[in-house]
Amino acid sequence: MNYSFDIWLIIGFIAQIIFGARFFLQWLVSEKQHKSVIPIGFWYLSIVGSLMLLIYAIHIKDPVFILGQATGLFIYIRNLMMIHKEKKR
């Protein structure tokens, strides 16, 4: 593989940083509340990072990566839908 400057490689790294930031956010919120918590921002970071990683995976034509990110994206969106439905009650 040739890793010369490539905008897609930069997009992939940024996507991975956003996706990984969700765990940092979850840790910070949990420490603040002194219990394990999954904040709503976790799901938004999951969606943004996963969508960006899915776009990257499609670009590099990696079917395993595409399937993993597409499946995760569905789960993250579904979790947000359930959270918002619960808040309306």
MOZIJO-V523918 format. One record per residue. N is the residue number from 0. RES is the residue in three letters. OMEGA is omega in whole degrees, -180 to 180 (none if undefined). Layout:
# MOZIJO-V523918
n=N res=RES omega=OMEGA
n=N res=RES omega=OMEGA
This chain:
# MOZIJO-V523918
n=0 res=MET omega=178
n=1 res=ASN omega=-177
n=2 res=TYR omega=174
n=3 res=SER omega=-177
n=4 res=PHE omega=-179
n=5 res=ASP omega=-179
n=6 res=ILE omega=180
n=7 res=TRP omega=177
n=8 res=LEU omega=177
n=9 res=ILE omega=178
n=10 res=ILE omega=179
n=11 res=GLY omega=179
n=12 res=PHE omega=178
n=13 res=ILE omega=178
n=14 res=ALA omega=-179
n=15 res=GLN omega=177
n=16 res=ILE omega=179
n=17 res=ILE omega=-179
n=18 res=PHE omega=179
n=19 res=GLY omega=-179
n=20 res=ALA omega=-179
n=21 res=ARG omega=178
n=22 res=PHE omega=177
n=23 res=PHE omega=178
n=24 res=LEU omega=-179
n=25 res=GLN omega=179
n=26 res=TRP omega=-180
n=27 res=LEU omega=-179
n=28 res=VAL omega=179
n=29 res=SER omega=178
n=30 res=GLU omega=-179
n=31 res=LYS omega=-177
n=32 res=GLN omega=179
n=33 res=HIS omega=174
n=34 res=LYS omega=-180
n=35 res=SER omega=-176
n=36 res=VAL omega=172
n=37 res=ILE omega=-178
n=38 res=PRO omega=-179
n=39 res=ILE omega=177
n=40 res=GLY omega=176
n=41 res=PHE omega=-177
n=42 res=TRP omega=177
n=43 res=TYR omega=176
n=44 res=LEU omega=178
n=45 res=SER omega=-179
n=46 res=ILE omega=-178
n=47 res=VAL omega=-180
n=48 res=GLY omega=-179
n=49 res=SER omega=179
n=50 res=LEU omega=178
n=51 res=MET omega=178
n=52 res=LEU omega=177
n=53 res=LEU omega=177
n=54 res=ILE omega=178
n=55 res=TYR omega=-180
n=56 res=ALA omega=177
n=57 res=ILE omega=179
n=58 res=HIS omega=-179
n=59 res=ILE omega=176
n=60 res=LYS omega=179
n=61 res=ASP omega=-174
n=62 res=PRO omega=179
n=63 res=VAL omega=179
n=64 res=PHE omega=179
n=65 res=ILE omega=-179
n=66 res=LEU omega=-179
n=67 res=GLY omega=-178
n=68 res=GLN omega=179
n=69 res=ALA omega=179
n=70 res=THR omega=179
n=71 res=GLY omega=-180
n=72 res=LEU omega=177
n=73 res=PHE omega=-179
n=74 res=ILE omega=-179
n=75 res=TYR omega=178
n=76 res=ILE omega=-180
n=77 res=ARG omega=177
n=78 res=ASN omega=178
n=79 res=LEU omega=178
n=80 res=MET omega=-180
n=81 res=MET omega=178
n=82 res=ILE omega=-179
n=83 res=HIS omega=177
n=84 res=LYS omega=180
n=85 res=GLU omega=179
n=86 res=LYS omega=179
n=87 res=LYS omega=-179
n=88 res=ARG omega=none
